[in-house]
């Protein structure tokens, strides 16, 4: 059982459409839902899209062909859109190769070319990790450790994820292993209650590894499907971070040998280039297997998704495009590119 299997909703016989009319209605409802989600994604990325394309329009204004000056301006557009220097250089080099091959390129084609190259980069970044984490035996809880700095949206992400999983019929346990802030524990408790999940907690200042151990023991004893472990979001450059995360991992492995099956890093997309630095620090401190990038609806810095996906070759699992529970959206690279550039 991989992570995506957890979202296959458990259905009893009463829920299965039996007549052609019911099947048609169910298909229509799914189609409508997909269209609504597409529109919601486009709205969530609107600030990034409008900011990027207004810069791009200025870069090519009055020019008919893609020459060295246009490429210099395009490079500046990508960097100021938080795509990142290294990823920007890759994109520019690829466009230069196409110009050399095709000999002539009109500026009106630039939008399509950019779309193709960005889609290609994201395809390469994700191709080796279509599913995340390890395969887990049925009857064993899938364990996810969630890391990230305070304010990135870590606790909210756990709450929304728990709600989506319980909605799919899964039994979810949450471990409040961020024991350094009473507010974090209380906030997580509110989310757990709202989601219908069970939360395991200890007193503020308790050993985080002890909380993680108790959570897994209780989850196994009560037949949980998923365990989400919150961790302290202290400054990412603290020396003790690596030791603390390693200790939590080692203690969990005593209960479930392969745990955690996944380590998800939550990054605040609105911080732009600072998100790159956080990703760098956390990937050095522990093995990160997936990313969630939050708060994209309130910023024009959505280009950070492209750069981080390319530079770290860690798949982006979720993006946050609003406050609602359903607005923690499972990331689809094709939908993301379509929302920014339009469908081909």
N, C-alpha and C positions, 0 to 999 in steps of 0.2 A: 504494500500500500504506500503510494507516494502522497505528497502533500495535496495535490490537486484532487485526489480521490476523496479527500475529506469534505469537499464541497459538492459532491454528488449526493443530492438530497435523498434521504431515506423515504421511500414511499410505500404505503400499504396499498392493498388491492383496491380500496375505495377511492384512492387518488388517481388511479390509472384511467385515462380516457378510453372508453370502450366503444363508443359509437363514432361513425365518421363525422358527425356534427361536432361532437366533443373534441375530437382530434383536430378538426379544422379551427375550432375556437381556441384551442391551446396553442396551435401554431401561430394564429393571428396575434395572440397575446404576447408570445415570445418575440415576434417581429416588431410589435409596437414597443416592447421593452427595449429591444436592441436600438431602435431609432431614438428613443428617449435618452439612452445612455450615450449614444453618439453625440447628440446635441449638448448634453451636459458636459461631456469631455471638451467639446469645442468652446463652450462658454468658460470652462475652468481654465483653459489655456489662452483665452482671448488676450490678456495683457501681454503675454509673451509673443503671441502672433502679431498683434498690432505694433508692438515695439520693434520687433525684428524686421517686419516688412516695410515699416516707415523708414528705417535706416537703410534698408536695401534699395528702396526707391530713390533715396537721395544719392546713393552711391552710383547708380547707373543713369541718373538724370542727364539727358542731352547726349548720351553716348549710344552708338549703334552696335559696336563690337566689343567683345570681352578681350581687353588688352591688359598689359601689365598694370596700368593705373587702376583699372576696374578691380583687378585681383587684389591690389594693395588695399583698396577701399573695402572690398569684401572681407579681407582678413580682419580689418578693424571692426567691421560689423559683427562678425562671429565672436571675436574676443570680447567686445563690449556687451554681447548677449550671453556671456558666461558659458560659452561652449568650451573654453579652456584653450591655452596656447598650443599644446601638443596635438589635440584633436583638430584644431583649426588648421595647423600646418599640414596635417594629413589630408584634410578636405581640399585645401588649396592645391597641394601637389597632385591630387587626383584630377582636379579640373584642368590643371596645366597639361597633364598627360592627354586628356581628351581634346584639348585645343590643338596640341601638336599632332594628334592623330587625324582630327577632322579638318585642320587647317583654318577653318573659319567658324566662328560661333557668334551668333547674334545675342545681344543683351536680353532680348525677350525670352530666350531659352534658359536663362540663368536660373529661374525659379525651378524649372523641371530638373535641371542638372543638379542643383543643390539637393532637391528632394531625393533624387536617385542615390547620390553619394552618402547622404545622411542615413537613408534607409539601409544602404549596403553596410555601413559601419556598424549600425545597431544589429543587423542580422549576424554579422561576424561576432559581435560581443556576446550574443545570446545563443548562438547555434549549438554550442557544446553542452548547454545546461537547460534543455527544454523543461525538465522537471527539476525540483530542488531537493536537497537533502538526500538522505538514504532511503532505501525501501525499508518499510517497517512491517513486521509481521502483524497480521490481524490479531487483535486482542492486546497489543502492546501500545501504550499511549505514544503519540507523536509529540516529541519534546522540542520546543523552540525557545531559545534564549534570545532576548531582545536587548540590544545595546544602543547607546547613543547619548549625546550630551543633554543636560537639562534644557528644556525649552524647544527641543526638536520635534516634539509631538509623540514621544515614545509611549507614554501612558495612554494617551488618546488612541493611538494606533492599536495597542493591545486591546483596549475596550471595544473598538469597532470590529477588530478581527474576531474577538470572542463572540460578539453579537452575530456576525455573519455565520460563524461556525455552529452556534446553537440553533440558528434559524434553519440550518441544513440538517438538523437533527443530531448533532454531535454533543457529547458530554465533555464540557471544558472545565479545566482547573487552571487557576491563575496563582502564581507564586509571587508575593510582594517582597522581592529580595532587594528592593531599594529601601533599605532600613535607615538611611541617613536623613530622610526628610519625612516628617509626620504627614505633611500635606500630600506627598506622593502616595502614601499608603491609603489615606482617606479618599483621594481622588480615584485610585484604583478600585476601592471598595464600592464607590458609587457606580462606576462602569460595570463591575462584576454583577452587581444587583440588577442593573438595567439590562444586561445581556443574558441574565439567567445562568451565569457561571458560578462556580464555587471558588472562593478565594481563601488561600492559606496565608496567614500573617503571624508575625511575632511582634514583640515590643520594639519601639524605635531604638536603634543602636544595636540590635541583635546581629549575630553573624549571618551575613547574606547566604553563605553556603548552607547553613543550618536550615534556613527557610526553604531553599531549593530542595534539600534532602527531604524535609517533611512533606513538601508539596508532591514530590514524585512518589513517596511511600503511600500517601493518602490516595493519589490518583490511581496507582496500581491496585490498591485494595478495593477501590470503589468502581473499577472498570471504566475509567475515563478514556476518551478517544484522543484528546489533545491536552497538552500542558504548555502554558505560556509563562515564561519566567521573566519578570521585570528585573532590571539591574540598575545599580546606581548610575546616574548620569552626571557624575562629577566631571570636572575639566578633563578633556581627552588627553592632555599632555602630562597628567599626574603619573609619577613613576610607579605607584602601586597598582595601577589599573590592570596591567598584565597579570600580576600575581593574584589579584582578586578574582578576575575572570577565569584564570586557570584553576583556582581552587574550587570555584563553583562547578566548573565542568567536571573535575575529578570526582567531586562528591556525588554529582548526579549519575555518573557512570557506575557508581557502586550499586545503584538501584536498578538502572536500566543500562546495560553494557555499552550501547552505542550512543547514549544521550550525551549532549543534545544532538538531535538529528539535523538541526539547523540553527545557525546564528544569524539573526537578521539585524542589520544596522539601519537605524532610522536617522535620516538627514533632513534638515530644514532647507527646502529648495530656495527659500527667500534669502538665504545668507550667501548665495552665489558662490564665489571662489572659496569662502571659508568652509563650505561643505566639502570641497576637494581635500582640504587639509584635515578635516575631521575623518574623512574616509581613509586617508593615508595613515593617520595615527591609529585608528581602530584596527585596520587590517594588519598593522605591525604588532598590535597588542594581542590579537586573537584571530582565529580563522573565521572570517566572515564569509557566509555562503549566499546571502541575498541582501538586497537593499530595498528600503522603502523611502521614497522622497515625498515629503509632505508640503503643504501650504502653497502649492503651485497656483492656486486660483487667485492669490493676493499679490502676485509678483510678476514682473516681466523677465525674471531670471530662469525661465523654464529650460533654457538651453543647457543648464547644468546637468539635466538628465542625459543629454547626448554625450557630454564630455566625460561624466563619471562612468557611464556605461562602457564607453570606449577605453578609457584609461585603466580601469581596474578589472575589466573583464569579469565582473561579478554581476549576475543578472539582477535587473530591477524587477522586484516582484509586485510592489504596490506603488501607486502614486496617490497623493491626497489632493482632491480638487474641490473641497468644501467641508463644511462642518458636519453634514449629515452622515449617519452610519454607513449608508450605501455609497457615500462619496469617497470612501477609501476604496479605490478601484484597482482590481487586479490589472497589472500593466500589460498592455499588448502593444508591441513596438509598431506594428502596422497601423493600428488605430491612432497611435500617438503622432506618427508622421502625417497621416491623413488629416488629423485635426489641425496641424500646423500649416500644411501646404495644400490641403484639399485632395480629394480622391482623384486618381488618374482616370 
